[in-house]
Amino acid sequence: MIRAIHFDARTEFRARRLPGSVHFTDPGTDRVSYMWFFCPCGCGALDHILTGVEFRPQSGVPSWLWNGSRTEPTLRPSVRRQPHWHGWLRDGYWEAC
Ligand SMILES: [Zn+2]
């Protein structure tokens, strides 16, 4: 397991480049956000996925349900980054599966 360290500040998030670290954009009134993250495998890749607070946005692209917590985030379903990594983000920890 690897801690999904959360950064409020995007500049610090991008500068530190910690594997599995996360930064959420402001969900706003539509409760839709992007979760930016560095691949938990340690390859250094930066990625982002579409999330909704307690729902999966229907926008024609893959999306995830987010529990709305930045410090202890949980996403459903699991996150797959071919061919690097596949696992779950639960309660602020990445768990490979
Ligand atoms: Zn990777």
Residues whose N, C-alpha, C, O or C-beta is under 5 A from the ligand:
A	BS01	ZN	C39 C41 G42 C43 H84
